[in-house]
Amino acid sequence: MKILIQRLLVAGVLVAGGLLFSVTLVSAHRDGCHRWHSCPSDTGSYVCGDLGYYSECPNKSTPQTPTIPSRRIPVISKKTIISDESIAYQSRVRKTGKEYVGFRKITQAGVAGIKRNYIEVTYTDNVETGRVTKKTEIVAKPITKVTVIGKRIKPVANISGIVATKKKNKYDIKGKYKPNREVVLAVNGKKIKRAKTDKHGKYVFKGIKITQQNANLKLYERKNRKEKQISEKTFVDSKKKKLITEYKKMHQ
């Protein structure tokens, strides 16, 4: 009887020990992430993922080192190009007393200049990404356009002829102006005689004494005791018996 009791106690201990070991295993694997006795552990505790053993764990993936893409170095190149641009010319007007009002002439044509730019162009992978002007030079300077305009007042009367008389150094001076007007003749700046134009505007100054070579004549209109110059200066060549206006003399 005593032996039987001892055997029963031993069996009970073994059974109890087996149950305890079974409970420990069930506790270690209660989360269901391991198969039975399939997750080895160096720490002695069966924690899911210990030391990276994930092969038997559901909904787990083997951790992988992230792949860092290799960085490609862009190809950068440069080249210099030449670009010419136009420089606008200036315009200038010059007035002259040698020409009558209304006269206009281009005495110097305007020509545009040329500016040359040296530009450094940068390309990244054959695509233009920048431009920088490195140098600029003037290849040709612009030429100014010059226009001459007249400011000389046109005469409204003219002295058209000189006729020698029988008396020495005396001449008849004739010309044309508006009809029925009183005109005054000046010789070398001195007013010496009056005359009236006829219905056709013609006038004659008789017996005018002229002794000086290249004497000059001018004509004035007298109105309300006021006198206004109506002709330009006209020179007399007493030897050749010719008249030449100041305008023509300037253009000889």
Number of C-alpha atoms within 10 A of each C-alpha: 6 7 8 9 10 11 12 12 12 12 12 12 12 12 12 12 12 12 12 12 12 12 13 12 14 13 11 17 18 11 11 13 19 22 11 11 10 12 22 16 15 8 9 8 11 18 17 21 17 15 12 11 16 18 14 16 17 11 7 12 9 9 8 6 6 6 6 6 6 6 6 6 7 10 10 13 13 14 10 15 12 12 12 14 12 14 16 15 16 13 13 13 13 14 15 14 12 17 19 16 15 12 14 15 13 14 11 14 12 18 17 17 17 17 17 16 19 16 17 17 16 18 17 13 12 12 11 13 11 11 15 11 14 10 11 14 11 14 12 14 15 18 17 17 17 17 17 17 20 17 16 17 15 14 13 13 20 18 24 14 17 22 14 16 13 8 9 11 14 17 21 15 19 16 17 18 23 18 14 14 17 18 25 20 22 17 20 17 12 11 14 12 13 17 17 20 18 16 11 11 15 17 24 19 18 17 17 19 14 18 11 12 11 17 17 22 22 23 27 20 22 17 11 5 6 8 14 12 18 19 20 22 22 24 21 21 17 18 8 7 12 14 19 17 19 14 17 10 10 9 8 5
